[in-house]
Amino acid sequence: MEKILIVDDERSMRDVLSIMLKRVGYGVTAASNGEEAIAQIGKEIFDLVITDLKMPKVSGLDVLKAVKESSPDTVVLMVTAFASTESAVEAMKQGAYDYLAKPFQVDELQLIVRNALEKRRLSTENTLLKREIASRSSFAEIIGQSEVMRKVFDVIRKVADTRSNVLICGESGTGKELIARAIHFNSSRSRMPFVTVNCSALPEPLLESELFGHMKGSFTGAVSNKAGLFEVANGGSLFLDEIGETSLAIQVKLLRVIQEREFRRVGGTSDVKVDVRIIAATNKDLSKAVAEGAFREDLYYRLDVIPIHLPPLRMRAGDIPLLAQHFLEKFSRESGTTVRSLSPEAMRLLLAHEWRGNVRELENVIERVVAFAGGPVIAEDDIRDCLHLATPAKPTPTDLPEDGLDLEAYIDGLEKDLLLRALERARWVKKKAARLLRLNTRSFRYRLEKYAIKRNRP
């Protein structure tokens, strides 16, 4: 329900507007003067403020300024007597959406309110699109025909249109966010926001503000009211990635939102109601975390209503050819190259690899291969070089001599070997070699000087 604040020192006007707007389904709060309105704005975020321009002490322009400082996305509509039209135009220059001259028709006001709120919705949707540039074709990016993946697809189809929360488990790089998107975009919520947040990427205070929003002045740096991601995702889905990394304090707040469908912003005094489906993901064993006291048992069972386990790539090797070809076509198209396929020998290498980084590692390897491909067909040596650079050899217990080894010298030797391999693969083009090792040019040159690596020309 969209929230509107009405500000007018005439009680009859407040009552008329309140009754009319409540009747068409808006949540309405009324303030009898500018001081009361500014106090209310400091406590709550409104979608629209309708304010009289001429009021004693604190004018509508003062209210407008307070709104824009506190909540820049809130739309402000000015109501003014005919003689004050010039002031109303000035208000529009300062950020007001429109003005309405008294007396006005109810139908006219309803139309302006509807258009103003539609403008705000479009602005919010535009922000979401910039934040989450993603395809709405639900299964477009999920590649697989193995038995285990067919079971995952079946679960998505069965549960997508329910209200139940989903917990996606699997190793890093298995594609948990793609599954979350498929669930959302196959549901009745598909036209509403799909919002993602990585719970491990932010410290606790920032994560709390990101999820639940905050009020102006609630902490250092809170210069305006901010809606949290739960509000942004209202009516849609919120994807909580790496949920296992959240603190117990955040878990308590998440539990309340799930149970009560309401929360309180940081520094806020009133509750905000939301309708959000939660899709969570983790690469941890949450049942083990519960046993160790690192994760709340009640939250775990609230999230684990629909469990989906994504298998690692090594457990569905039959999908590797499909995935490899998909990424090959994708990066070939993006780079404008003519790379079209992998040789049988190259494919055998891919099938034999362990893929500790799962689908994400395979994607990175194919992108690297396409970038340095010398022809339309990827050869065995192309894959071997890129796999070696992606997962350099590591010492095993059998590599360790009885009397030990010089670890620094060993690491230096390994680094020098990789530098030489990258240079040879890039035909001694240093920028290309640096990209192969994901180093910037300065760091790459430093290492060349460190190991006195120079090309010996005949």
Helices and strands as residue ranges (DSSP letters): E 3-7, H 11-23, E 27-31, H 34-43, E 48-52, H 60-70, E 75-81, G 82-84, H 85-93, E 98-102, H 106-131, H 147-159, E 166-169, H 176-185, E 194-198, H 204-212, E 213-214, E 226-227, H 229-232, E 237-241, G 243-245, H 248-260, E 262-264, E 271-273, E 277-282, H 286-291, H 297-303, E 306-309, G 313-319, H 320-335, E 341-342, H 344-352, H 358-371, E 377-378, H 380-390, G 397-399, H 407-425, H 430-436, H 441-450
